[in-house]
Amino acid sequence: MHDVKKTQKVLLLLPNYIGIKHPDAWLPSYFRKELEDIDLIFCESYRSAETLLDRQKMPEIELYEINEHTKWKKQEFEIMGLMGQYNKLAIISDAGLPCVADPGERIVLLAHEMGFHVKPLPGANSMILALAASGLNGEAFRFNGYLPIDIDLCKKKVVEMSQAVKQSNETQLFMETPYRNEKLLRNLMNWLPDAMLLSIAADILGRDELIKTCSVAEWKNSIENESIKKLIGKKPAVFLIGNP
């Protein structure tokens, strides 16, 4: 009898490190066998993918970059051609799980359309870890991605999130580029009500991990006594706001 599973094309959602980059902190050993015979890896950056392959002593695998610079109108047919050519593909982002606050969802959608079995492998997700450690509502929440760079649009978005917290008790999660952490935190102090809870999870699973939830008023006191650079600096961080 013909075994469909043995011949079906597969796309693995391959996790990357966050925090400490130790081999044992990556993929559970039970799933390592899934890494055999990968033909091609779609990656957010060549450097990050090559570092992971080298660290895990995996064989050299063909790489194809997919990120915010990808010209989909020009490259989609080329990508589909590669996907049709190979049987076992993977996708990886620079950190954490691909396709969540990272590029890659279009590859996954193409895989579904082309009849691939899309198989996610377990790995750290900074948003979920931050939510679990925050003490805020984990039953109703919204991930808002990166906030707008424009200051007026950013303020408008923060106010909208604050109102959503008040009206529906829906925890709001968002991120910022690490070098803008200090500016964002100062703005949050001005834009959010003093009683609202603000949780910051920085360098999750790293050596300088900071996970702290308290009122905006208490954050203001903390900032008066300790520099923001010392608190979160330019670390990858997830911000959350919620009701007390």
PyMOL commands that set and color helices and strands:
alter all, ss='L'
color gray80, all
select helices_A, chain A and resi 4-7+23-25+29-35+46-55+72-85+105-113+126-134+151-168+178-191+216-225+228-231
alter helices_A, ss='H'
color red, helices_A
select strands_A, chain A and resi 10-13+40-43+62-65+88-92+117-120+141-146+171-175+197-202+210-215+237-242
alter strands_A, ss='S'
color yellow, strands_A
deselect
rebuild
show_as cartoon
